[in-house]
Structures are given as structure tokens and as C-alpha cells.
Amino acid sequence: MPRIPVADIEVRVFAHATEDPDKVVEAVQKILPEEHLDEINFRKRKLKGHYGNPIQLIQAKIRKRKILEKILSKIAEKLSEIDKDLLSREIDMHIDKGSLYLRFDKQAALQDELRLQSADPIHVRIKFRKERTEEIYEICKKLGLVH
């Protein structure tokens, strides 16, 4: 794979009071390359929800090129053709200030599937070293994330 112009990937997810935080982390890890999990540090912060319910914010920022490439490759491999088509059509809604924002279904990820989802998702921000939407789209196309 040629050098990709990606600065970092940030993964964030909320574990609600009704969820097992370990299962939520496990779901996130299914998106990440298994052989590099020990190199990815998750930070956890305790928050309070709208009604005072406990919520845990779990996040990680990845900057190592080798890991970035493997994450992108894994997403491209696991994302369905339907989701790739949807992402291709709606790419403008997913790009802001040089970053591609993806949201994946937590439950599907736990089952080792990758599906775009907007309700209570795993948030993935891919920060490119390019700003223009057209450039980012072309990079995503070469990576197999879109058609």
C-alpha cells in the first residue's frame, strides 16, 4: 500500500449505564487490527448523562502509520458494498475540515461486522493531510472505502 496521507485516526464510543464497558471496548477492538491491540491505549472518562446517569467515554487516538494503514484496510474489507455505495453518495455529509467521520453499529461490531449506523455508534474520525473533499474522496476510493 502506498503511503497514505492520514495524520491520525480517533475512535470514540460511549458506554451507557446499561452496557458493560468491557463489551463496548471489545466491540471497538473488532474494528482495530488484532495484532496491534496492545499498542493502542484507550482512555476512559466518567461522565453524567442528561438525567444524571453514569456514562463512560472511551477513546483512543492512533498515529502509527503501520496501524493506520491496517485500520483503513480492515474497514475497507469489512464494510458492505451497500454501505460503501451509501458513503459514496453522501460523502459530503461525512467530511469536515479534512476529516472523514464514520459511525459504526456497536452491536454489529461486537459480532465482527461493520455497518454504518447513527444511533449510539462507535465514532471514527480519520484525519487526512488533505483538506479538499474531492482529494479525500479520491483517497477513500483508492483505499476501497467508497466506490
C-alpha positions, 0 to 999 in steps of 0.5 A, a space after each residue: 500500500 502506498 503511503 497514505 496521507 492520514 495524520 491520525 485516526 480517533 475512535 470514540 464510543 460511549 458506554 451507557 449505564 446499561 452496557 458493560 464497558 468491557 463489551 463496548 471496548 471489545 466491540 471497538 477492538 473488532 474494528 482495530 487490527 488484532 495484532 496491534 491491540 496492545 499498542 493502542 491505549 484507550 482512555 476512559 472518562 466518567 461522565 453524567 448523562 442528561 438525567 444524571 446517569 453514569 456514562 463512560 467515554 472511551 477513546 483512543 487516538 492512533 498515529 502509527 502509520 503501520 496501524 493506520 494503514 491496517 485500520 483503513 484496510 480492515 474497514 475497507 474489507 469489512 464494510 458492505 458494498 451497500 454501505 460503501 455505495 451509501 458513503 459514496 453518495 453522501 460523502 459530503 455529509 461525512 467530511 469536515 475540515 479534512 476529516 472523514 467521520 464514520 459511525 459504526 453499529 456497536 452491536 454489529 461490531 461486537 459480532 465482527 461486522 461493520 455497518 454504518 449506523 447513527 444511533 449510539 455508534 462507535 465514532 471514527 474520525 480519520 484525519 487526512 493531510 488533505 483538506 479538499 473533499 474531492 482529494 479525500 474522496 479520491 483517497 477513500 476510493 483508492 483505499 476501497 472505502 467508497 466506490 
